[in-house]
Amino acid sequence: MSAPFWKQLSTAALLGTARTPALPSLPQDLQDLALDESSAPEARLLRTAAVAGLAQIAGLQPASTEETLPEPAAPSPQDVCRDPQVVSLLAQIATEGPETLLAEACQLLAAAGQSLPHRLLPTYFDAAYRSSALRDPVLKAAGSRGAWLSAKNREWRFAATAGIDEIDIRQWEEGDVASRTRYLQALRQTDADRARELLEKTLAQESARDRVTLLGALRTRLSPADESLLQNLLTSDRSKEVRTLAARLLSALPQSAFALRMQARLQPCVTTEKKLFRTHWVVAPPQSFPTDAAQDGIEEKPPGSVRVGERAWWLRQITARTPIAWWTAHTGMTPMELVLWAAKTEWKDALLQGLAEAVTLQDTDPAWIHAIINADVLPPQEAAELIGGLDAKDQREAWLKLASSAPSLTWWLRLVMKAPITWDTAFWLAVEKRIIAHLHTDAAQYDYELRNLLPELACRIPMAATSSPTPWPTGAKHWSSFEDAAHRFQQTLERRSRLRRMLNSKL
């Protein structure tokens, strides 16, 4: 039976026969077996599924058709993986996961110069359709056969550029928004003006969500030449999200007219006063909403989700949009001195949140990130958003420091597992130590989230750290509730190791 047949039958089963106009048709001889007009609709559905399943197992050949056959796929420049053991392992991974292992399998195949077995392409495409995080690795391992197959199913259109080099113009002309954004980012490295021209020509035809995604490519080699486009979007785009991103990109251009206007608004708010024969820096938000602030994306009223007074809201927005280097130039203080000073002011929350927003977008001196994280002045969630601006070693240290203030182990694990850093052995051992300590607590008994995270966690461990693993605390009070998760954890590690051996990969 064809895929559309099973899809239609599954839809009928999920929605219910009362809401489905008709069941899919079987070949006439089989239709006579399946249909019994005296039966209830539910019984006919189950009988149709049973007959179709048995026919498929028996190898029923579909009737001939006069429809034009699709053009055959072009030969793939990549070697298709044909090793039976590797193919079997790839099929197990596709069926049982976890998702991170599917991505890793595709990356290992691509690094070995091989592409996914043809019979597994639909399975991996379906997984990538459900999870956008899988699309990039699946595309890299799909080969040209993947691009050919993507045209046969609307849900697989994201794979239209499979097998095409990332700097090929077809990525821009035929790819989905993620592929087109990657193309723009690559082009910005060699021809920033051409990339901006392509972006300008297409923005008006894109959805608001896609405009935000594509506009983010301008972060690569952002320059004064981009100011005109960004200023136009700030004043005329229909989407608030696009206008907000345009404003933040403009703030990363210290000499842009936008950045200079922001500095002019902030300067009267940060002044000095004499107290006990000493000069002190003080801060105070504007007394009234600046008449020209709305044109630069400053909102007068805070959204309902933000519990803050209006003046604090103005200060936070102006701070977030002012080039971060202005603070050290204006006050003469170091980033750490400024953060500690801000934490003691009456307007500390507005100042610190505004500074954190500025740091996350602008090409910032890492000293600012270190200052904000090390001062422990932000909630853990906001501090976590800053860590990506550090180098790999400092990121690992910052994540371990954040663990001590995190609301829970699983909250911290969920974030650090998604962080784009390479785990070294020392980092994994520090993570492992926290997990084992947690398993000895009563809280572990009901920590269902940690059990679900363990198989994914196994994909982050450096393979060098798996040669002499630390034994699980099988004597812990609530260990029985973790046995299955620990088994899946170990199974994932073993599959990662086997796949590397089979592909001779050192990744």
C-alpha positions in Angstrom: 0.0 0.0 0.0 1.2 3.5 -0.7 2.2 6.1 1.8 -0.9 8.3 1.0 -3.1 5.3 1.7 -1.7 4.7 5.1 -1.7 8.4 5.9 -5.4 8.7 5.0 -6.2 5.6 7.1 -4.2 6.9 10.1 -6.0 10.3 9.8 -9.4 8.5 9.9 -8.3 6.5 13.0 -7.1 9.6 14.8 -10.1 11.9 13.9 -12.7 9.2 14.2 -14.9 7.7 11.5 -17.7 10.1 12.3 -15.5 13.0 11.2 -14.0 11.3 8.2 -15.9 11.3 4.9 -14.6 8.1 3.5 -11.9 5.4 4.0 -9.2 5.0 1.4 -9.9 2.6 -1.3 -8.3 -0.8 -1.7 -7.8 -2.7 -5.0 -11.2 -4.2 -5.9 -10.5 -7.8 -5.0 -9.3 -6.7 -1.6 -12.1 -4.1 -1.2 -14.6 -7.0 -1.3 -12.9 -8.6 1.6 -12.6 -5.4 3.7 -16.1 -3.9 3.2 -19.1 -5.2 4.9 -21.9 -2.6 4.7 -23.7 -4.1 7.7 -20.6 -3.4 9.9 -20.1 -0.3 12.0 -17.7 2.3 10.5 -15.2 1.5 13.2 -15.1 -2.1 12.3 -14.8 -1.4 8.6 -11.8 0.8 9.4 -10.1 -1.9 11.4 -10.9 -4.5 8.7 -9.5 -2.3 6.0 -6.2 -1.8 8.0 -6.0 -5.6 8.6 -6.5 -6.5 4.9 -4.1 -3.8 3.7 -1.4 -4.8 6.2 -1.7 -8.5 5.3 -1.5 -7.6 1.6 1.6 -5.5 2.1 3.3 -8.3 4.1 2.5 -10.7 1.2 4.2 -8.3 -1.3 1.1 -7.2 -3.2 2.1 -5.5 -6.4 0.1 -2.3 -7.3 -1.9 -2.3 -10.5 -0.2 -0.7 -13.5 -0.9 2.9 -14.2 -0.8 5.2 -17.1 0.5 8.1 -15.0 3.9 9.5 -16.1 6.7 8.2 -14.0 8.9 10.8 -12.2 12.3 11.6 -13.7 15.0 9.3 -12.1 17.3 10.8 -9.6 20.7 11.9 -10.8 23.8 10.0 -9.6 25.0 11.2 -6.2 28.5 12.6 -6.0 28.6 11.1 -2.4 29.1 7.5 -1.8 25.8 6.1 -0.5 26.3 4.1 2.7 25.9 0.4 1.9 27.6 -1.3 4.8 24.9 -3.6 6.1 26.0 -3.2 9.8 26.1 0.6 9.5 22.7 0.7 7.7 21.2 -1.5 10.4 22.6 0.8 13.1 21.3 3.9 11.3 17.9 2.3 11.2 17.9 1.5 14.9 19.0 5.1 15.7 16.2 6.5 13.5 13.6 4.4 15.2 14.8 4.6 18.9 16.6 7.9 19.0 17.4 10.0 20.8 17.1 13.0 18.5 20.7 14.2 19.2 22.0 10.9 18.1 20.2 11.1 14.8 21.9 14.5 14.2 25.3 13.1 15.2 24.9 10.1 12.9 24.2 12.4 10.0 27.2 14.5 10.8 29.5 11.5 11.0 28.3 10.2 7.7 28.8 13.5 6.0 32.3 13.8 7.5 33.1 10.3 6.1 32.0 11.4 2.6 28.9 9.2 2.7 25.2 9.8 2.4 22.2 8.2 4.0 21.0 4.9 2.6 18.2 5.6 0.2 15.7 3.4 2.0 16.3 5.4 5.2 15.8 8.9 3.6 12.0 9.0 4.3 12.5 8.0 7.9 15.2 10.7 8.5 13.2 13.3 6.5 10.1 12.6 8.7 12.2 13.1 11.8 13.6 16.4 10.4 10.1 17.6 9.5 9.1 17.1 13.1 12.2 18.8 14.5 13.8 21.7 12.8 17.0 21.1 14.8 17.6 18.0 12.7 17.2 19.6 9.3 20.7 20.9 8.9 22.5 17.6 9.8 20.0 15.6 7.7 20.5 17.9 4.7 24.3 17.4 4.9 23.9 13.6 4.8 21.0 13.4 2.3 23.0 13.7 -0.9 21.5 14.6 -4.2 18.9 11.8 -3.9 17.5 13.7 -1.0 16.9 16.8 -3.1 15.2 14.6 -5.7 13.0 12.9 -3.1 12.0 16.2 -1.4 10.0 17.1 -4.4 7.7 14.1 -3.9 6.3 15.2 -0.5 5.4 18.7 0.5 6.5 18.1 4.1 10.1 17.4 2.9 10.5 20.6 0.9 13.1 21.7 3.5 15.5 19.2 1.8 15.3 20.8 -1.7 18.9 21.9 -1.5 20.4 18.6 -0.1 23.7 17.8 -1.8 24.2 21.4 -2.9 27.3 23.3 -1.7 26.4 25.9 1.0 27.8 28.7 -1.1 25.8 27.7 -4.2 23.3 30.3 -5.3 20.6 27.6 -5.4 20.7 27.6 -1.6 19.2 31.1 -1.9 16.9 30.4 -4.7 15.5 27.0 -3.7 16.2 26.5 0.0 14.0 27.0 3.1 14.6 30.0 5.3 17.3 28.3 7.3 19.3 27.4 4.2 18.8 30.9 2.8 20.0 32.4 6.0 23.1 30.2 6.1 23.8 31.2 2.5 23.6 34.9 3.4 25.9 34.4 6.3 28.5 32.7 4.1 28.2 35.4 1.4 28.6 38.1 4.0 32.1 36.8 4.7 33.2 37.4 1.1 30.8 39.9 -0.3 28.8 41.7 2.4 27.3 44.2 -0.1 25.9 41.5 -2.4 24.4 39.7 0.5 22.6 42.9 1.7 21.3 43.5 -1.9 19.8 40.0 -2.0 18.2 40.6 1.4 16.7 43.9 0.4 15.1 42.5 -2.7 13.3 39.7 -0.9 12.3 41.1 2.5 9.0 42.6 1.3 7.8 39.2 0.1 8.7 37.3 3.3 6.6 36.6 6.3 7.4 38.5 9.5 9.0 35.4 11.1 11.2 34.8 8.1 12.2 38.5 7.9 13.5 38.3 11.5 15.5 35.1 10.7 17.0 36.5 7.4 17.7 39.9 8.9 19.8 38.1 11.6 22.4 37.3 8.9 23.5 40.9 9.0 25.2 40.2 12.3 27.9 38.7 10.2 30.3 41.6 9.3 27.8 44.2 10.4 29.1 47.6 9.1 28.0 51.2 8.6 27.0 50.2 5.0 24.0 48.3 6.6 22.7 51.4 8.4 20.4 52.6 5.7 18.5 49.3 5.4 18.2 48.9 9.1 17.0 52.4 9.6 14.3 51.9 6.9 13.1 48.7 8.6 13.1 50.5 12.0 10.7 53.1 10.7 8.6 51.3 8.2 8.4 47.5 8.8 5.0 46.2 9.9 6.4 43.7 12.4 7.4 44.7 15.9 9.9 41.9 16.0 11.6 43.1 12.9 11.7 46.7 14.1 13.2 45.5 17.5 15.9 43.5 15.8 16.7 46.4 13.4 17.1 48.7 16.5 19.4 46.3 18.2 21.6 45.9 15.1 21.8 49.7 14.8 22.9 49.9 18.4 25.8 47.7 17.5 27.0 50.4 15.1 28.5 53.0 17.6 28.6 55.8 15.0 25.1 55.2 13.5 22.6 58.1 13.8 20.5 55.7 15.9 23.3 55.0 18.4 24.1 58.6 18.7 20.5 59.5 19.5 20.5 56.8 22.2 23.6 58.1 23.7 22.1 61.6 23.8 19.1 60.3 25.6 21.1 58.3 28.1 23.7 60.9 28.9 21.4 63.2 31.0 20.3 60.1 33.0 23.9 59.3 34.2 25.4 62.2 36.0 27.6 63.0 39.0 26.9 64.5 42.4 29.0 65.5 45.4 28.3 63.7 48.7 30.5 63.9 51.8 33.2 65.7 49.7 33.3 62.9 47.2 31.9 62.7 43.6 29.5 59.9 43.0 27.9 58.6 39.8 24.1 58.6 40.0 21.4 57.5 37.6 17.8 58.6 37.1 15.4 57.7 34.2 13.8 60.5 32.2 11.0 62.4 34.0 8.7 62.1 31.0 8.6 60.1 27.9 10.8 61.6 25.2 8.7 62.9 22.4 10.9 61.5 19.6 11.6 58.1 21.3 8.8 56.2 19.7 10.4 56.6 16.2 13.4 54.6 17.5 11.3 51.7 18.9 11.2 52.9 22.5 7.8 51.9 24.0 6.1 54.2 26.4 4.1 51.5 28.2 5.6 48.2 29.3 4.0 45.0 28.1 1.7 43.2 30.5 4.2 40.4 30.9 6.9 42.9 32.3 6.1 44.1 35.8 8.0 47.3 35.9 7.2 51.0 36.3 7.2 53.2 33.2 10.3 55.2 34.0 12.3 52.0 34.7 11.0 50.6 31.4 12.3 53.6 29.5 15.7 53.4 31.2 16.0 49.7 30.4 15.2 50.2 26.7 17.5 53.1 26.3 20.3 51.3 28.1 19.8 48.2 25.9 20.0 50.2 22.7 23.1 52.3 23.6 26.5 51.1 22.5 28.0 49.3 25.5 31.4 51.1 25.1 29.6 54.4 25.9 29.5 53.5 29.6 33.2 53.1 30.1 34.0 56.2 28.0 31.4 58.3 29.9 32.2 57.2 33.4 35.8 56.1 33.3 34.8 52.9 35.2 35.7 49.4 34.2 32.9 46.9 33.3 33.2 45.2 36.7 33.1 48.6 38.5 30.1 49.6 36.5 28.1 46.4 37.1 28.8 46.6 40.9 27.8 50.3 40.9 24.6 49.6 38.9 23.7 46.8 41.4 23.7 49.4 44.2 21.5 52.0 42.5 17.8 52.5 43.0 17.2 51.5 39.4 19.4 48.4 39.5 17.0 46.0 37.8 16.4 48.3 34.8 20.1 49.0 34.4 21.3 45.5 34.7 18.7 44.0 32.4 19.4 46.8 29.9 23.1 46.1 30.0 22.6 42.4 29.7 20.4 42.9 26.6 23.1 45.2 25.1 25.9 42.7 25.7 24.0 39.8 24.1 23.7 41.5 20.7 26.7 43.9 20.4 30.2 42.8 19.6 31.1 43.2 23.2 34.4 43.1 25.1 34.2 39.7 27.1 35.1 41.8 30.2 31.5 42.9 30.2 30.2 39.3 30.2 32.6 38.3 32.9 31.6 41.3 35.0 27.8 40.6 34.8 28.2 36.8 35.4 30.8 37.0 38.2 28.9 39.7 40.1 25.9 37.4 40.5 23.5 40.3 39.8 21.2 38.7 37.3 18.7 35.8 37.6 20.2 32.5 36.3 18.1 32.5 33.1 19.3 35.9 32.1 22.9 35.1 33.1 22.7 31.9 30.9 21.9 34.0 27.8 25.2 35.8 28.1 27.6 32.9 28.4 27.7 32.2 24.6 29.8 35.4 24.1 32.8 33.9 25.9 35.4 31.6 24.5 35.0 27.8 24.9 37.1 27.5 28.1 35.5 30.5 29.8 32.0 29.2 28.8 32.6 25.9 30.5 33.8 27.7 33.7 30.7 30.0 33.5 28.3 27.1 33.2 29.8 25.3 36.2 29.5 28.5 38.2 25.9 29.0 37.2 25.1 25.5 38.4 25.4 26.6 42.0 22.6 29.2 41.6 20.4 27.3 39.2 16.8 26.6 40.4 17.3 22.8 39.8 19.8 20.4 38.3 17.5 19.5 35.4 16.9 23.2 34.6 20.7 23.7 34.4 21.3 20.5 32.4 18.6 21.3 29.9 20.3 24.7 29.1 23.9 23.5 29.2 23.1 20.5 26.9 21.8 22.9 24.2 24.8 25.3 24.6 27.0 25.2 21.4 30.2 24.3 23.2 32.5 21.3 23.1 32.5 19.3 26.3 36.0 18.2 27.5 36.6 15.4 29.9 37.0 17.7 32.9 33.7 19.4 32.2 31.8 16.0 31.8 33.3 14.8 35.1 32.0 17.9 36.8 28.5 17.4 35.3 28.6 13.7 36.2 29.5 14.5 39.8 26.5 16.7 40.2 24.2 14.0 38.7 25.5 11.3 41.0 25.1 13.5 44.0 21.5 14.3 42.9 20.7 10.6 42.6 21.4 10.2 46.3 18.7 12.7 47.2 15.0 12.1 47.8 14.2 14.6 45.0 15.6 12.1 42.5 12.6 9.8 43.0 10.2 12.0 41.1 12.7 13.6 38.7 11.1 12.3 35.5 12.7 15.1 33.5 16.2 13.9 34.4 15.3 10.3 33.3 14.2 11.7 29.9 17.4 13.8 29.6 19.9 11.0 30.2 19.9 9.5 26.7 20.3 12.9 25.2 23.1 13.6 27.7 25.0 10.6 26.5 25.4 12.4 23.2 27.3 15.3 24.8 30.0 13.2 26.5 33.4 13.4 24.9 34.3 9.9 23.7 37.7 10.1 25.5 35.8 10.2 28.8 33.9 6.9 28.2 36.9 4.6 28.4 36.7 4.5 32.2 33.2 5.5 33.2 32.3 6.2 36.8 29.9 3.5 38.1 26.3 4.4 38.6 25.2 4.6 42.3 23.2 1.4 42.1 22.9 1.5 45.9 21.1 4.9 46.0 17.8 4.9 47.7 15.7 5.5 44.6 18.0 3.9 42.0 15.3 1.5 40.8 13.4 4.4 39.3 16.5 5.3 37.2 17.5 1.8 36.0 15.7 2.0 32.6 17.0 5.5 31.9 20.6 4.4 32.8 20.2 1.5 30.4 19.1 3.8 27.6 22.1 6.1 28.5 24.5 3.2 28.2 22.9 2.0 25.0 23.3 5.5 23.4 26.9 5.6 24.3 27.5 2.2 22.8 25.8 3.1 19.6 27.9 6.3 19.3 31.1 4.3 19.8 30.1 1.6 17.3 29.2 4.2 14.6 32.5 5.9 15.0 34.4 2.6 14.7 32.5 1.6 11.6 33.1 5.0 9.9 36.6 5.3 11.2 35.7 8.7 12.5 37.7 10.7 15.0 35.1 13.5 15.4 
